[in-house]
Amino acid sequence: MSYRPNYQGGRRGGGPNSGRGGRGRRGGGGGGRGGGGRGGEQRWWDPVWRAERLRQKAAEMEVLDEAEWWDKINQMKKGGEQEMIIKRNFSRSDQQVLSDMAYQLGLYFHAYNKGKALVVSKVPLPNYRADLDESHGSTQKEIRMSTETERRIGNLLDSSRDTKSADDSGVASSKGATKPLPDVKTTESGSTIETDSAKEKLSAELKQKQENAKASNSVKVMQSFREKLPAFKVKADFLKAVTENQVLVVSGETGCGKTTQLPQFILEEEISSLRGADCNIMCTQPRRISAISVAARISSERGESLGETVGYQIHLESKRSAQTRLLFCTTGVLLRQLVQDPYLKGVSHLLVDEIHERGLNEDFLLIILRDLLPQRPDLRLILMSATINAELFSKYFGNAPTIHIPDIDIDSHYKNYSASTRQSLEAWSGSQMDLGLVEASIEYICRHEGDGAILVFLTGWDDISKLLDKIKVNSFLGDLSRFLVLPLHGSMPTINQREIFDRPPPNKR
């Protein structure tokens, strides 16, 4: 039983008092994501911005009067109220003081909404409460947009009103359908014959386009690479299992090709079988950058531009079209769609990737999908996981069949460590990151090894920002004309994360 404040996710806005909301409009004062940035944009990777923002936040904090709040909490305990909700701008240390007070009085304490709402209660408190979540439910917010965007939204609203009028007149409408098939609609006479004819025409067009792309030299080169991946060895078994089972669990180590190849196998098979018009595949990714990069990779392998038959949709951004038949999205996007469309109308195949990470959104999604499957017997669900816990997900879905993708064959050779290597390992500290060693290693590679990008994995944003600061003042690595150093973290805006996929200028590493 914990009486400590819960700061889960608090780093995303910089602390318990930042994040969504804040004072004033989004982007001003303390508002917006992280607040105080350009247009409300958080820039915690910028040392100058970070220091200024932390200084502002410290100045905004209220001072806790311990005697006053001890009396208030004690009165609440003796009175008839079950809980006390405190919405004050206290620092983390002051929140800890309130938590200790509650503990001493035999009460429960929990911090919600990144510390903006503190609750002292006579009964145990849940980890989440919708009534204290500012982002829950319908809220009005001012949105700034360009003239062109206003025009497009106006056209969509006008179209929506026209559709509603048609519904009121008893005319068939496609309102609520999620499948992007604007060219395949029933006519005003409700003729299913014309609808079937339009579907057949669209399916034939998709097949012809796919066959033309496969004949190109660039796609042939991609195909030869694809065939070397371990996932390609199970293609036939995978497609057969998808056809015969509503739920399938696929396991495989990182690099086996399950993320890029399995959705593509289904897409190719459906289009080749002239079922492209009815095919609508969704594949979830736990991170925004993954959804974008995987969609771009598959589009490249298919010899087409991103947003044609393969697209993506993340929070406030999408790249898709009426021809899109394979859509990559974040788990949060799919959950929001399930709120609007609980039956996922029009979705033919759903792939949930990286389920072994067991995030909160992923667990919620699996609960919803298990209840949905009996009502959607035509829906095919494919769960993709690392080798760990694959059987756990199979049992959760009624002992669903599993397929394991074999690893890449690698010859392993074991040798004893030399005395110097053992001495180096003994000097290594497992509890502290030696950023100086990391900096020296990067410099050594740049001085003595060949060209190519260097990818450094660190434990969190704190280590990332500290290493960035060390590199900037390094007499060799700090040369901006020779080296391009890019941070990468899930809290960064998507536009900044994408920079890692851009090739640097010539003679620049």
C-alpha positions as CSV (number, residue, x, y, z in Angstrom):
1,M,0.0,0.0,0.0
2,S,1.6,3.2,-1.1
3,Y,1.0,6.7,0.2
4,R,3.5,8.4,-2.1
5,P,2.4,10.7,-4.9
6,N,2.2,9.2,-8.3
7,Y,4.2,11.1,-10.9
8,Q,3.7,8.7,-13.7
9,G,4.3,10.5,-17.0
10,G,5.1,13.7,-15.2
11,R,8.3,14.2,-17.1
12,R,6.5,14.9,-20.3
13,G,5.6,18.4,-19.3
14,G,8.7,19.0,-17.2
15,G,7.1,18.4,-13.8
16,P,3.8,18.1,-11.9
17,N,2.7,21.6,-12.9
18,S,3.3,21.5,-16.6
19,G,2.0,19.5,-19.6
20,R,-1.5,20.0,-21.0
21,G,-3.5,23.0,-19.8
22,G,-1.6,25.5,-17.8
23,R,-2.5,29.2,-17.7
24,G,-3.7,31.1,-20.7
25,R,-3.9,29.8,-24.2
26,R,-1.9,26.9,-25.5
27,G,1.6,28.1,-26.1
28,G,1.6,31.0,-23.6
29,G,2.7,31.3,-20.0
30,G,2.6,27.8,-18.6
31,G,0.3,26.4,-21.3
32,G,0.6,23.9,-24.1
33,R,2.7,20.8,-24.1
34,G,5.5,21.7,-21.7
35,G,4.4,25.4,-21.9
36,G,6.4,28.4,-22.7
37,G,7.9,27.1,-25.9
38,R,7.4,28.4,-29.5
39,G,3.7,27.8,-30.1
40,G,3.5,25.8,-26.8
41,E,6.2,23.3,-28.0
42,Q,8.3,21.7,-25.4
43,R,12.0,21.8,-26.0
44,W,13.6,20.0,-23.0
45,W,16.6,19.0,-25.1
46,D,17.5,22.7,-25.4
47,P,19.7,23.5,-22.3
48,V,18.9,27.3,-22.4
49,W,15.2,26.7,-22.8
50,R,15.2,24.0,-20.1
51,A,17.0,26.2,-17.6
52,E,14.7,29.1,-18.2
53,R,11.6,27.0,-18.0
54,L,12.7,25.4,-14.7
55,R,13.4,28.8,-13.3
56,Q,9.9,30.0,-14.3
57,K,8.3,26.9,-12.8
58,A,10.1,27.4,-9.5
59,A,8.9,31.0,-9.3
60,E,5.3,29.9,-10.0
61,M,5.2,27.3,-7.1
62,E,3.1,28.1,-4.0
63,V,4.5,27.7,-0.5
64,L,2.9,25.1,1.7
65,D,1.8,26.2,5.1
66,E,2.3,22.9,7.0
67,A,0.3,24.0,10.1
68,E,-2.6,25.2,8.0
69,W,-2.8,22.0,5.9
70,W,-2.3,19.7,8.9
71,D,-5.4,21.3,10.5
72,K,-7.4,21.0,7.2
73,I,-6.5,17.3,6.7
74,N,-7.2,16.6,10.4
75,Q,-10.6,18.3,10.1
76,M,-11.5,16.3,7.0
77,K,-10.6,13.1,8.8
78,K,-12.9,13.9,11.8
79,G,-15.7,15.3,9.6
80,G,-18.2,13.5,7.3
81,E,-16.3,14.1,4.1
82,Q,-14.7,11.0,2.5
83,E,-12.0,12.9,0.6
84,M,-10.4,16.2,0.1
85,I,-9.3,17.4,-3.4
86,I,-6.5,19.9,-3.4
87,K,-5.9,21.9,-6.6
88,R,-2.9,24.0,-5.7
89,N,0.5,24.6,-7.4
90,F,2.7,22.9,-4.8
91,S,6.2,21.6,-5.6
92,R,7.0,17.9,-5.4
93,S,8.6,18.3,-2.0
94,D,5.5,20.0,-0.7
95,Q,3.4,17.2,-2.2
96,Q,5.5,14.8,-0.3
97,V,4.9,16.7,2.9
98,L,1.1,16.3,2.3
99,S,1.6,12.6,1.6
100,D,3.4,12.2,4.9
101,M,0.7,14.1,6.8
102,A,-1.9,11.8,5.3
103,Y,0.1,8.7,6.3
104,Q,0.5,9.9,9.9
105,L,-3.2,10.4,10.1
106,G,-4.0,7.0,8.7
107,L,-5.3,8.4,5.4
108,Y,-4.6,7.7,1.7
109,F,-2.9,10.1,-0.7
110,H,-2.6,10.2,-4.4
111,A,-1.5,12.8,-7.0
112,Y,-3.4,13.0,-10.3
113,N,-3.0,14.8,-13.6
114,K,0.8,15.3,-13.2
115,G,0.4,16.7,-9.7
116,K,-2.3,19.3,-10.6
117,A,-4.9,17.5,-8.4
118,L,-4.0,16.0,-5.0
119,V,-6.4,13.8,-3.2
120,V,-6.5,12.9,0.5
121,S,-9.0,10.2,1.2
122,K,-10.3,7.9,3.9
123,V,-10.5,5.0,1.4
124,P,-7.9,3.6,-1.0
125,L,-7.5,5.6,-4.2
126,P,-7.2,4.3,-7.8
127,N,-4.3,5.1,-10.0
128,Y,-6.5,7.0,-12.5
129,R,-9.6,9.1,-12.1
130,A,-11.4,10.6,-15.1
131,D,-13.0,13.4,-13.1
132,L,-9.5,14.7,-12.4
133,D,-8.1,14.3,-15.9
134,E,-8.2,17.6,-17.9
135,S,-7.9,15.7,-21.1
136,H,-10.9,13.5,-20.4
137,G,-14.2,14.2,-22.1
138,S,-15.1,17.1,-24.3
139,T,-13.3,20.4,-23.7
140,Q,-13.2,23.5,-25.8
141,K,-9.8,24.8,-26.9
142,E,-8.8,27.5,-29.3
143,I,-7.1,26.2,-32.4
144,R,-5.2,28.4,-34.8
145,M,-5.1,27.3,-38.4
146,S,-4.2,28.6,-41.9
147,T,-6.7,29.9,-44.3
148,E,-6.3,26.8,-46.5
149,T,-6.9,24.5,-43.5
150,E,-10.1,26.5,-42.6
151,R,-11.3,26.2,-46.1
152,R,-10.8,22.4,-46.1
153,I,-12.5,22.0,-42.7
154,G,-15.4,24.1,-43.9
155,N,-15.9,21.9,-47.0
156,L,-15.8,18.8,-44.8
157,L,-18.5,20.3,-42.5
158,D,-20.6,21.2,-45.4
159,S,-20.3,17.7,-46.8
160,S,-21.2,16.3,-43.4
161,R,-24.4,18.4,-43.3
162,D,-25.3,17.3,-46.8
163,T,-24.8,13.6,-45.8
164,K,-27.0,14.1,-42.7
165,S,-29.8,15.6,-44.8
166,A,-29.6,12.6,-47.1
167,D,-29.9,10.3,-44.1
168,D,-33.0,12.1,-42.9
169,S,-34.5,11.6,-46.3
170,G,-34.0,7.8,-46.1
171,V,-31.1,7.8,-48.5
172,A,-28.2,5.3,-47.8
173,S,-25.1,6.9,-46.4
174,S,-21.6,5.8,-45.5
175,K,-21.5,7.8,-42.3
176,G,-19.5,6.1,-39.6
177,A,-17.6,3.8,-42.0
178,T,-13.9,3.8,-41.4
179,K,-12.9,2.1,-44.6
180,P,-11.4,4.6,-47.1
181,L,-13.5,3.7,-50.1
182,P,-15.0,6.9,-51.4
183,D,-15.3,5.6,-54.9
184,V,-17.3,2.6,-53.8
185,K,-20.7,3.7,-52.5
186,T,-24.2,2.6,-53.0
187,T,-26.1,4.8,-55.5
188,E,-29.2,6.8,-54.6
189,S,-31.3,3.9,-55.8
190,G,-29.4,1.6,-53.3
191,S,-28.2,-0.6,-56.2
192,T,-25.8,-3.3,-54.8
193,I,-25.1,-4.4,-58.3
194,E,-23.4,-1.0,-59.1
195,T,-21.6,-1.2,-55.8
196,D,-20.2,-4.6,-56.5
197,S,-19.2,-3.4,-60.0
198,A,-17.3,-0.5,-58.5
199,K,-15.5,-2.7,-56.0
200,E,-14.5,-5.1,-58.7
201,K,-13.1,-2.3,-60.8
202,L,-11.2,-0.9,-57.8
203,S,-9.8,-4.3,-56.9
204,A,-8.6,-4.8,-60.5
205,E,-6.9,-1.4,-60.5
206,L,-5.1,-2.1,-57.2
207,K,-3.9,-5.5,-58.6
208,Q,-2.7,-4.0,-61.8
209,K,-0.8,-1.3,-60.0
210,Q,0.8,-3.8,-57.7
211,E,1.9,-6.0,-60.6
212,N,3.3,-3.0,-62.5
213,A,5.4,-2.0,-59.4
214,K,6.7,-5.5,-59.0
215,A,8.1,-5.4,-62.5
216,S,10.3,-2.4,-61.8
217,N,14.0,-2.8,-61.1
218,S,13.9,-0.9,-57.8
219,V,11.2,-3.2,-56.4
220,K,13.1,-6.3,-57.6
221,V,16.1,-5.2,-55.7
222,M,13.9,-4.7,-52.6
223,Q,12.3,-8.1,-53.1
224,S,15.7,-9.8,-53.1
225,F,16.4,-8.2,-49.8
226,R,13.0,-9.2,-48.4
227,E,13.5,-12.8,-49.3
228,K,16.6,-12.9,-47.1
229,L,14.6,-12.0,-44.0
230,P,13.6,-14.9,-41.6
231,A,10.0,-13.8,-41.9
232,F,9.9,-14.7,-45.5
233,K,10.4,-18.4,-44.7
234,V,7.1,-18.6,-42.9
235,K,5.0,-16.6,-45.5
236,A,2.9,-19.5,-46.7
237,D,2.2,-20.8,-43.2
238,F,1.4,-17.3,-41.9
239,L,-1.1,-16.6,-44.7
240,K,-2.8,-20.0,-44.2
241,A,-3.0,-19.4,-40.4
242,V,-4.5,-16.0,-40.9
243,T,-7.2,-17.4,-43.2
244,E,-8.1,-20.3,-40.9
245,N,-8.0,-18.5,-37.5
246,Q,-9.5,-15.3,-36.1
247,V,-6.6,-14.7,-33.8
248,L,-2.9,-15.5,-34.4
249,V,0.1,-14.9,-32.2
250,V,3.4,-14.4,-34.0
251,S,6.7,-14.3,-32.1
252,G,10.2,-13.5,-33.4
253,E,13.3,-11.7,-32.3
254,T,14.1,-8.1,-33.3
255,G,15.3,-8.0,-36.9
256,C,13.4,-11.0,-38.2
257,G,11.1,-8.8,-40.4
258,K,7.8,-9.4,-38.6
259,T,6.9,-5.7,-38.4
260,T,7.6,-4.8,-42.1
261,Q,6.8,-8.1,-43.8
262,L,3.7,-9.7,-42.1
263,P,1.4,-6.7,-42.8
264,Q,2.8,-6.6,-46.3
265,F,2.1,-10.3,-46.9
266,I,-1.5,-9.8,-46.1
267,L,-1.8,-6.7,-48.3
268,E,-0.2,-8.4,-51.3
269,E,-2.3,-11.5,-50.9
270,E,-5.6,-9.6,-50.6
271,I,-4.8,-7.4,-53.6
272,S,-3.6,-10.3,-55.7
273,S,-6.8,-12.2,-54.9
274,L,-8.9,-9.3,-56.1
275,R,-10.1,-8.5,-52.6
276,G,-8.3,-5.1,-52.5
277,A,-11.5,-3.1,-52.3
278,D,-12.6,-4.8,-49.2
279,C,-9.2,-4.9,-47.6
280,N,-8.5,-2.5,-44.8
281,I,-5.5,-3.4,-42.6
282,M,-4.5,-1.5,-39.5
283,C,-1.2,-2.1,-37.7
284,T,-0.5,-0.4,-34.3
285,Q,2.9,0.7,-33.1
286,P,3.7,1.8,-29.6
287,R,5.6,4.9,-30.8
288,R,4.9,7.7,-33.3
289,I,8.3,7.5,-35.0
290,S,7.8,3.7,-35.5
291,A,4.5,4.2,-37.2
292,I,6.0,6.7,-39.6
293,S,9.3,4.9,-40.4
294,V,7.7,1.5,-40.9
295,A,5.1,2.9,-43.2
296,A,7.8,4.7,-45.2
297,R,9.9,1.5,-45.4
298,I,7.0,-0.6,-46.7
299,S,6.0,2.1,-49.2
300,S,9.6,2.0,-50.5
301,E,9.6,-1.8,-50.7
302,R,6.4,-1.6,-52.8
303,G,7.8,1.1,-55.1
304,E,5.3,3.8,-54.3
305,S,5.0,7.0,-52.4
306,L,4.1,7.1,-48.8
307,G,0.3,7.7,-48.5
308,E,-0.8,5.6,-51.5
309,T,-1.7,2.1,-50.5
310,V,0.4,2.4,-47.4
311,G,0.0,5.3,-44.9
312,Y,0.2,6.3,-41.3
313,Q,-1.8,8.2,-38.8
314,I,-0.5,9.6,-35.5
315,H,-1.8,12.3,-33.1
316,L,-2.5,15.4,-35.1
317,E,-0.8,14.1,-38.2
318,S,-1.5,11.6,-41.0
319,K,-0.4,10.6,-44.5
320,R,-3.1,8.6,-46.2
321,S,-5.4,8.6,-49.2
322,A,-8.5,7.0,-50.6
323,Q,-6.3,4.2,-51.9
324,T,-4.7,3.4,-48.6
325,R,-5.2,-0.2,-47.6
326,L,-2.5,-0.6,-44.9
327,L,-2.5,2.0,-42.2
328,F,0.1,2.2,-39.4
329,C,-1.0,4.1,-36.3
330,T,-0.2,4.5,-32.7
331,T,-2.1,2.5,-30.1
332,G,-3.7,5.7,-28.8
333,V,-5.1,6.5,-32.2
334,L,-6.8,3.1,-32.5
335,L,-8.2,3.5,-29.0
336,R,-9.7,6.8,-29.9
337,Q,-11.2,5.2,-33.0
338,L,-12.7,2.5,-30.9
339,V,-14.5,5.1,-28.8
340,Q,-16.2,6.5,-32.0
341,D,-16.6,3.1,-33.7
342,P,-16.7,0.3,-31.2
343,Y,-17.0,-2.4,-33.9
344,L,-14.2,-1.2,-36.1
345,K,-16.5,-1.2,-39.1
346,G,-14.7,-1.9,-42.4
347,V,-11.4,-3.0,-40.8
348,S,-10.6,-6.5,-42.2
349,H,-7.2,-7.2,-40.4
350,L,-5.8,-5.7,-37.3
351,L,-2.1,-6.3,-36.3
352,V,-0.9,-5.2,-32.8
353,D,2.9,-5.0,-32.8
354,E,5.2,-5.1,-29.8
355,I,2.6,-6.4,-27.4
356,H,5.3,-7.7,-25.1
357,E,6.1,-4.2,-24.0
358,R,2.8,-4.3,-22.0
359,G,2.1,-0.6,-22.0
360,L,-1.1,0.7,-20.4
361,N,-2.7,1.5,-23.8
362,E,-1.7,-1.9,-25.2
363,D,-3.3,-3.8,-22.2
364,F,-6.5,-1.7,-22.5
365,L,-6.6,-2.5,-26.3
366,L,-6.3,-6.2,-25.7
367,I,-9.2,-6.2,-23.3
368,I,-11.4,-4.4,-25.7
369,L,-10.4,-6.6,-28.7
370,R,-11.1,-9.8,-26.8
371,D,-14.7,-8.6,-26.1
372,L,-15.0,-7.3,-29.7
373,L,-14.0,-10.6,-31.5
374,P,-17.3,-12.5,-30.9
375,Q,-19.2,-9.6,-32.5
376,R,-16.8,-9.3,-35.5
377,P,-16.2,-12.9,-36.6
378,D,-14.9,-11.6,-39.9
379,L,-12.1,-9.6,-38.3
380,R,-8.7,-11.1,-38.2
381,L,-6.4,-10.2,-35.3
382,I,-2.7,-10.8,-35.4
383,L,-0.6,-10.2,-32.3
384,M,3.1,-9.7,-32.8
385,S,5.6,-10.2,-30.0
386,A,9.1,-11.0,-29.1
387,T,9.7,-14.5,-28.0
388,I,9.0,-13.7,-24.4
389,N,5.4,-14.1,-23.2
390,A,4.1,-15.3,-26.5
391,E,2.2,-18.2,-24.8
392,L,0.7,-15.7,-22.3
393,F,-1.1,-13.8,-25.1
394,S,-2.1,-17.1,-26.8
395,K,-3.8,-18.3,-23.6
396,Y,-5.5,-14.9,-23.1
397,F,-7.2,-15.3,-26.5
398,G,-8.4,-18.9,-25.9
399,N,-5.3,-20.8,-26.8
400,A,-4.9,-19.0,-30.1
401,P,-2.4,-20.7,-32.5
402,T,1.2,-19.3,-32.6
403,I,3.8,-19.1,-35.2
404,H,7.5,-18.5,-34.4
405,I,9.8,-16.8,-36.8
406,P,13.3,-18.3,-36.6
407,D,16.3,-16.2,-35.8
408,I,19.0,-15.3,-38.3
409,D,21.7,-18.0,-38.3
410,I,24.8,-16.6,-36.6
411,D,28.0,-18.5,-35.8
412,S,29.0,-18.0,-32.2
413,H,32.6,-18.3,-31.0
414,Y,33.5,-18.0,-27.3
415,K,37.0,-17.0,-26.1
416,N,38.3,-16.2,-22.6
417,Y,38.7,-12.6,-21.8
418,S,42.3,-11.3,-21.7
419,A,43.7,-9.9,-18.4
420,S,43.4,-6.4,-19.7
421,T,39.8,-6.9,-20.7
422,R,38.9,-8.4,-17.3
423,Q,40.6,-5.4,-15.6
424,S,38.5,-3.0,-17.7
425,L,35.3,-4.8,-16.9
426,E,36.1,-4.8,-13.1
427,A,36.5,-1.0,-13.3
428,W,33.1,-0.6,-14.9
429,S,30.3,0.8,-12.6
430,G,26.9,-0.7,-13.2
431,S,25.1,2.0,-11.2
432,Q,26.5,5.1,-12.9
433,M,26.7,6.1,-16.6
434,D,30.3,7.0,-17.6
435,L,29.5,9.8,-20.1
436,G,33.1,10.7,-20.4
437,L,33.9,7.2,-21.7
438,V,31.0,7.4,-24.1
439,E,32.3,10.8,-25.4
440,A,35.8,9.3,-25.8
441,S,34.5,6.3,-27.6
442,I,32.6,8.5,-30.1
443,E,35.7,10.6,-30.7
444,Y,37.8,7.5,-31.2
445,I,35.4,6.1,-33.8
446,C,35.3,9.5,-35.7
447,R,39.1,9.7,-35.7
448,H,40.1,6.2,-36.6
449,E,37.1,4.3,-38.1
450,G,35.3,4.6,-41.5
451,D,32.4,6.8,-42.4
452,G,28.9,6.1,-41.2
453,A,26.4,7.2,-38.6
454,I,26.9,6.4,-34.9
455,L,23.9,5.4,-32.8
456,V,24.2,5.8,-29.0
457,F,21.7,4.3,-26.7
458,L,21.3,5.9,-23.3
459,T,19.1,5.3,-20.3
460,G,16.9,8.5,-20.5
461,W,16.6,12.1,-21.4
462,D,18.8,13.3,-18.6
463,D,21.8,11.3,-19.9
464,I,21.0,12.4,-23.5
465,S,21.1,16.1,-22.6
466,K,24.2,15.7,-20.5
467,L,26.1,13.9,-23.3
468,L,24.9,16.6,-25.8
469,D,26.3,19.3,-23.6
470,K,29.7,17.4,-23.4
471,I,29.9,17.0,-27.2
472,K,29.1,20.7,-27.8
473,V,32.2,21.8,-25.8
474,N,34.4,19.0,-27.2
475,S,37.1,20.6,-29.4
476,F,36.8,17.9,-32.0
477,L,33.2,16.7,-31.9
478,G,31.8,20.2,-31.4
479,D,32.8,21.1,-35.0
480,L,29.4,21.8,-36.6
481,S,30.9,21.7,-40.1
482,R,32.0,18.1,-39.7
483,F,29.5,16.5,-37.3
484,L,25.7,16.6,-37.0
485,V,24.6,15.5,-33.5
486,L,20.8,14.8,-33.1
487,P,19.0,13.8,-29.9
488,L,16.1,11.3,-30.1
489,H,13.5,10.8,-27.4
490,G,9.9,9.9,-27.4
491,S,8.9,13.2,-25.8
492,M,10.3,15.2,-28.7
493,P,8.0,16.5,-31.5
494,T,7.6,14.2,-34.5
495,I,9.2,16.8,-36.8
496,N,12.4,16.7,-34.7
497,Q,12.4,12.9,-34.5
498,R,12.3,12.6,-38.3
499,E,15.6,14.4,-38.7
500,I,17.4,11.2,-37.9
501,F,16.2,9.8,-41.2
502,D,17.6,12.6,-43.3
503,R,21.0,12.0,-44.9
504,P,23.6,14.6,-43.7
505,P,25.3,16.8,-46.3
506,P,28.5,15.5,-48.0
507,N,31.6,15.4,-45.8
508,K,29.5,15.6,-42.7
509,R,29.0,12.7,-40.2
